[in-house]
Amino acid sequence: MVYYWPTMVKDCIDYAKRCQACQFHDNLIQQPPEPLHPTVASWPFDAWGLDVLGPITKSSGCHLYILAATDYFSKWAEAVPLK
């Protein structure tokens, strides 16, 4: 099954223009942009990316957060629920 949404960008822009919170919140970082510096991993487990997502809707196991970890070398990703 394939989905095609030819007006996705326009629809997203229109939605953001109607979103009340989007009109009042701004990027508060007052620093000029800088070039990105790539993270290079030379071997497995050399560099990791970690993210904590949540709070989310409580699961049946009473978990409210998700810890996501990605190994930059192998691109292996793991996610574990947290209370």
Buried (B, 14 or more C-beta within 10 A) or exposed (E): EEEEEEEEEEEEEEEEEEEEEEEEEEEEEEEEEEEEEEEEBEEEEEBBEEEEEEEEEEEEEEBBEBBEEBBBBEEEEEEEBEE
